[in-house]
Every structure is written in structure tokens, then in C-alpha cells.
Amino acid sequence: MAGYKTHIAGALLFCGFLYMFPFWDPLPWPGKTACVLIAVFFGLWPDVDTKSKGQLIFLTIFVVVDSILILRREFERAAYLGLLIVLPVMARHRGWTHQWLAMLLIPAGLFLIALKYSGASPHDLLPYLLAALLGYASHLVIDRF
């Protein structure tokens, strides 16, 4: 089984495919940096269902974000995030988080949520969706070999 360093390297490698898309060159550096971070995030995400370095990273991020939402009195969003935190932990390792359908549905769902709350156009958010898909795909491909 590949470790978190291998999955980070794979996500960075797959992230290189973003250079092939026409939106990449005009994307400002903060956007490019965000794409790389998103790819790495999703390159580690499938292992959130097992005791791993990736799980520790995700649970720490989720606790911080959920705490911020609670402090801002955004209880509905905090509740949804809390539910999302519990779902992978309840699954068996290499269960639903390691499925190709999950690779499509999770980033697509987050894409739709981002569209709703950001007011951005789908075209503006497309690089981030592709970064998530490439990062997730890198994890699944590496775990197959």
C-alpha cells in the first residue's frame, strides 16, 4: 500500500496535466497554487477511511473549519461538515472512498456547492474541479499498482 508521500507525489504529477488545458496559462498564480493544493488534498482524501497520516491531516482541517463555522454561528454548515467528517470514518478501508464513482461525485458535489455559494461561473471554477479530479484519480491509480 502506498504511503502519503507517494500519494502527494502522484497528485503533483497528475496535476501537471492541467498545463494541457487552455485555462491554465491565464490563471493567476494564487489560482494555480490553489489548484496544486486541491490536487494534493484529493490525492490524500481516499485514505481518510483508515488510520493514516492523511486521516490525521483531514480530521485536523475539519475540526478547525468546523470550529470556525461554529464560532461564526453558521450552525447549519457546521452540521453538514460534521456529517461529512463521520461518513468516511464509518467505512471500511478501500471502501466507497476508493471507488471511481466517488472520484466523480465528491468533487462534483463540492463544485456545485462552490457554484451556489461563491456566485462564480462554472468556467471560473473548472480548473479547481479538474485539479480535484486529477488528484483523486492519482490516488486510485497508484493504489491499483
DRENDO-1510 file (C-alpha; in Angstrom, 1 decimal, always signed):
<recs>
REC; n; res; u; v; w
REC; 1; MET; +0.0; +0.0; +0.0 .
REC; 2; ALA; +1.4; +3.4; -1.0 .
REC; 3; GLY; +2.1; +5.9; +1.8 .
REC; 4; TYR; +1.1; +9.6; +2.0 .
REC; 5; LYS; +4.4; +10.8; +0.4 .
REC; 6; THR; +3.8; +8.6; -2.7 .
REC; 7; HIS; +0.2; +9.9; -2.9 .
REC; 8; ILE; +1.4; +13.5; -2.7 .
REC; 9; ALA; +4.0; +12.9; -5.4 .
REC; 10; GLY; +1.3; +11.2; -7.6 .
REC; 11; ALA; -1.1; +14.1; -7.1 .
REC; 12; LEU; +1.6; +16.6; -8.1 .
REC; 13; LEU; +2.5; +14.5; -11.1 .
REC; 14; PHE; -1.2; +14.3; -12.2 .
REC; 15; CYS; -1.6; +18.0; -11.5 .
REC; 16; GLY; +0.9; +18.6; -14.4 .
REC; 17; PHE; -1.9; +17.6; -16.8 .
REC; 18; LEU; -3.6; +20.9; -16.0 .
REC; 19; TYR; -0.9; +22.5; -18.2 .
REC; 20; MET; -2.7; +20.9; -21.2 .
REC; 21; PHE; -5.9; +22.9; -20.7 .
REC; 22; PRO; -6.2; +26.4; -22.2 .
REC; 23; PHE; -7.4; +28.0; -18.9 .
REC; 24; TRP; -4.1; +27.2; -17.2 .
REC; 25; ASP; -1.9; +30.0; -18.7 .
REC; 26; PRO; -4.2; +32.9; -17.9 .
REC; 27; LEU; -5.0; +31.6; -14.4 .
REC; 28; PRO; -3.2; +33.9; -11.8 .
REC; 29; TRP; -0.6; +32.3; -9.6 .
REC; 30; PRO; -2.8; +32.2; -6.5 .
REC; 31; GLY; -5.3; +30.2; -8.6 .
REC; 32; LYS; -2.5; +27.9; -9.8 .
REC; 33; THR; -1.3; +27.4; -6.2 .
REC; 34; ALA; -4.8; +26.6; -5.1 .
REC; 35; CYS; -5.1; +24.0; -7.9 .
REC; 36; VAL; -2.0; +22.3; -6.8 .
REC; 37; LEU; -3.1; +22.3; -3.1 .
REC; 38; ILE; -6.5; +20.9; -4.2 .
REC; 39; ALA; -4.9; +18.1; -6.2 .
REC; 40; VAL; -2.7; +17.2; -3.2 .
REC; 41; PHE; -5.8; +17.3; -0.9 .
REC; 42; PHE; -7.7; +15.0; -3.1 .
REC; 43; GLY; -4.7; +12.8; -3.7 .
REC; 44; LEU; -4.7; +12.1; +0.0 .
REC; 45; TRP; -8.5; +12.1; +0.6 .
REC; 46; PRO; -9.4; +8.5; -0.2 .
REC; 47; ASP; -7.3; +7.3; +2.8 .
REC; 48; VAL; -9.4; +9.3; +5.2 .
REC; 49; ASP; -11.2; +6.0; +5.9 .
REC; 50; THR; -8.2; +4.5; +7.7 .
REC; 51; LYS; -5.8; +5.4; +10.4 .
REC; 52; SER; -3.2; +7.2; +8.4 .
REC; 53; LYS; -1.3; +10.5; +8.1 .
REC; 54; GLY; -3.9; +11.6; +5.6 .
REC; 55; GLN; -6.7; +10.9; +8.1 .
REC; 56; LEU; -4.9; +13.0; +10.7 .
REC; 57; ILE; -4.4; +15.9; +8.3 .
REC; 58; PHE; -8.1; +15.8; +7.2 .
REC; 59; LEU; -9.5; +15.5; +10.7 .
REC; 60; THR; -7.4; +18.4; +11.9 .
REC; 61; ILE; -8.5; +20.5; +9.0 .
REC; 62; PHE; -12.1; +19.5; +9.5 .
REC; 63; VAL; -12.0; +20.3; +13.3 .
REC; 64; VAL; -10.5; +23.7; +12.6 .
REC; 65; VAL; -13.0; +24.6; +9.9 .
REC; 66; ASP; -16.0; +23.2; +11.9 .
REC; 67; SER; -14.9; +25.2; +14.9 .
REC; 68; ILE; -14.7; +28.4; +12.8 .
REC; 69; LEU; -18.2; +27.8; +11.5 .
REC; 70; ILE; -19.5; +27.3; +15.0 .
REC; 71; LEU; -17.8; +30.5; +16.2 .
REC; 72; ARG; -19.3; +32.3; +13.3 .
REC; 73; ARG; -22.7; +30.9; +14.3 .
REC; 74; GLU; -23.1; +29.1; +11.0 .
REC; 75; PHE; -24.6; +26.0; +12.6 .
REC; 76; GLU; -26.2; +24.5; +9.5 .
REC; 77; ARG; -22.9; +24.5; +7.6 .
REC; 78; ALA; -21.1; +23.1; +10.7 .
REC; 79; ALA; -23.7; +20.3; +11.0 .
REC; 80; TYR; -23.3; +19.3; +7.3 .
REC; 81; LEU; -19.5; +19.4; +7.7 .
REC; 82; GLY; -19.8; +17.2; +10.8 .
REC; 83; LEU; -21.8; +14.7; +8.9 .
REC; 84; LEU; -19.3; +14.6; +6.1 .
REC; 85; ILE; -16.5; +14.0; +8.7 .
REC; 86; VAL; -18.2; +11.0; +10.1 .
REC; 87; LEU; -19.1; +9.2; +6.8 .
REC; 88; PRO; -15.6; +8.1; +5.7 .
REC; 89; VAL; -14.6; +7.1; +9.2 .
REC; 90; MET; -17.5; +4.7; +9.4 .
REC; 91; ALA; -16.5; +3.0; +6.2 .
REC; 92; ARG; -14.1; +0.1; +5.8 .
REC; 93; HIS; -10.7; +0.9; +4.2 .
REC; 94; ARG; -10.7; +0.9; +0.4 .
REC; 95; GLY; -14.5; +1.0; +0.6 .
REC; 96; TRP; -16.5; +3.7; -1.0 .
REC; 97; THR; -13.8; +6.4; -0.8 .
REC; 98; HIS; -11.7; +4.2; -3.2 .
REC; 99; GLN; -14.4; +3.9; -5.9 .
REC; 100; TRP; -14.2; +5.7; -9.3 .
REC; 101; LEU; -17.8; +6.9; -8.8 .
REC; 102; ALA; -16.8; +8.6; -5.6 .
REC; 103; MET; -13.9; +10.3; -7.5 .
REC; 104; LEU; -16.6; +11.9; -9.7 .
REC; 105; LEU; -19.3; +12.6; -7.2 .
REC; 106; ILE; -17.3; +14.1; -4.3 .
REC; 107; PRO; -15.5; +16.8; -6.4 .
REC; 108; ALA; -18.7; +17.4; -8.5 .
REC; 109; GLY; -20.8; +17.9; -5.3 .
REC; 110; LEU; -18.2; +20.3; -3.9 .
REC; 111; PHE; -18.1; +22.1; -7.3 .
REC; 112; LEU; -21.9; +22.6; -7.2 .
REC; 113; ILE; -21.8; +23.8; -3.6 .
REC; 114; ALA; -19.0; +26.3; -4.6 .
REC; 115; LEU; -21.1; +27.5; -7.5 .
REC; 116; LYS; -24.0; +28.1; -5.3 .
REC; 117; TYR; -22.2; +30.0; -2.5 .
REC; 118; SER; -19.5; +31.8; -4.5 .
REC; 119; GLY; -21.5; +33.3; -7.3 .
REC; 120; ALA; -18.7; +32.4; -9.7 .
REC; 121; SER; -19.3; +31.0; -13.1 .
REC; 122; PRO; -18.7; +27.3; -13.9 .
REC; 123; HIS; -15.9; +28.3; -16.2 .
REC; 124; ASP; -14.2; +30.2; -13.4 .
REC; 125; LEU; -14.3; +27.1; -11.1 .
REC; 126; LEU; -13.5; +24.5; -13.7 .
REC; 127; PRO; -9.7; +24.5; -13.0 .
REC; 128; TYR; -10.4; +23.6; -9.4 .
REC; 129; LEU; -12.8; +20.8; -10.3 .
REC; 130; LEU; -10.2; +19.4; -12.7 .
REC; 131; ALA; -7.5; +19.6; -10.0 .
REC; 132; ALA; -9.7; +17.7; -7.6 .
REC; 133; LEU; -10.5; +15.0; -10.2 .
REC; 134; LEU; -6.8; +14.7; -11.2 .
REC; 135; GLY; -5.7; +14.4; -7.5 .
REC; 136; TYR; -8.4; +11.9; -6.7 .
REC; 137; ALA; -7.6; +9.9; -9.9 .
REC; 138; SER; -3.9; +9.8; -8.9 .
REC; 139; HIS; -4.7; +8.1; -5.6 .
REC; 140; LEU; -6.8; +5.5; -7.3 .
REC; 141; VAL; -4.3; +4.8; -10.0 .
REC; 142; ILE; -1.4; +4.5; -7.5 .
REC; 143; ASP; -3.4; +2.1; -5.3 .
REC; 144; ARG; -4.1; -0.1; -8.3 .
REC; 145; PHE; -0.4; -0.7; -8.9 .
</recs>
